[in-house]
Amino acid sequence: MTTPASAVPLAAPYYNAPFGAAVARFWKKYATFSGRASRSEYWWWYLVSAIVGIVFNVLSFGAGGYGLQMDQTYATPRTLAVIVWVIWGLWALATIVPGLALLARRLHDTDHSAWWILIGLVPFVGGIILLVFTLTAPVPAGARFDQ
């Protein structure tokens, strides 16, 4: 049985969060780097982000391509492709801060400091380490990151 979204305060992680609640909490906790986020909150948003990325890739390619795939008959990119790129860029700008905040809260739930995000800058192994941390079960000691 799932817990109603109204019963889980925003300051607490919502374990077994359904899809809609996880996405809503992502936007409600836009730049909140304190507290914790459950695996379901994190991975539901990751799924949304991946789907949006795929949609923008398909739209960009269909609108004239990008990079080496761009239609070579035109010296400049097609107008529709540029519009897609601009919207994609706005989406990326709008979601980078809450995405980092969600990752920080997910790390807190596994009892790691948000500074561990920087390990993602290490080629090859950094992303793998972050993946392992986000897949890890919650650690009760992570409550030290709550307010």
N, C-alpha and C positions, 0 to 999 in steps of 0.2 A: 504494500500500500504506500502510495506517495504522499508526501506532506504538502498541504496547500501552500502556494507561493506566499500568501499573505502571512502565514505562520512563521516563516523564516525571515528574521531581520536581515537587512542588507549588510550589517556588520559581521554576520556569521556566514560560514560556508554553507551552501545548499547542496547537501549530498543527495545523489540520485535525482538531480534537477531535470525536469523535462525540457525538451527542446525550447519551447517558447519562453519559459522562465529563465533559462540560461542566457538566451539572447537579450531579453529585457534587462537582466541584471548587468550584462556587459555594458549596455548604454547607460543605465542608472549609476553605475560605479565608474564613470568615464575616466577620471584621473585619480582614482583611489588606489594608492600603492600599498596601503596598510591593510591588515586583515588577511584573510585566507580565501581561496577559491577551491572548490571541489574538482575532482577529475571530470565529472560530467559537465560542470560549468565551462571548464577549459576546452574540452574536446568538442562539445556542441558548437562553441564559437569557432573552433578550428575548422569544423566541417563547413559552417557558413562561409568562412573566409576562403576556403578552398573552392567552394562552388562559385562564389562571386569571381574569384580569380579565373576559373575556367570559362565562365560566361564572358568576361572581358577579353580573354584570349581569343575565343571564338568570334566575338564581335569585331575585334581588331583585325583578325585575319580576313574575315568576310568583308570588311569595309575597305580593303585594299592592302592588307598585309602590314608587315612591319619588318624592319631590318632587311635581311637579304631576300625575303619573300615578297617585298613590296613590288607592286606592278612597275616594271621597268619602262613602260611607255610614257610615264609621267615623270617630269623632273622633280616635282614636289609631291609630298604625300597627298592623298585624296582628302577632301574636306571632311567626309564622314569618319575617316580613320583618325584624323586629328581631334574631332569631337569626342570619339571614344577614348582616345588617349587622355584628353583633358578630364573627362569624367572619371576615368580610372585613377588618374593622379589625385583628384579631389577625394576619391574614396580612400586611397592610400593615406593621404594626409589626415583624413578624418578618423582613421582607425589605428594609426600607429601608436598614439599615446594610450588609448584604452587597451590596445593589444599588449603593450609592454606592462601596463598596470595589471592586466589579468595574469600574465606570465609571472610577475612578481608575487601576486597573491597565491598563485599555484605553487610557486617555490616555497612560500611561507607555510603552506599546508603540509609540505614534506619536510619542514623544519630546516629550510635553507634560506640564507639571506638573499635578498633581491640582487645583491651584487654579483651573484652567480650568473646573471644574465650575460655579463661580460665574457664569460667563458665561450659563448657563442661566436666570439670574434676569432677564436683559435681555429685555424683551418682543420677540416676533417673531424677531429675528435670533439670539438666544442659543441657542435650541433648534436652529436650522439649523446654526450653527457647531459645536455638539456633535455633531450628526448627521454632518457632514462629517468631523470628527475620528475618530469611531468607525468610519466607513467606510474611512478611509485605511489603506493598507498599512503593515505594521510598518516601523519605521525602526531600523536597527542601533544608532544612537546612543541609543536608548531603554534599552539595557542599563545605562546609568548609574543607572537606578532599581532595578536588582537589588541584592540584599543583598550 
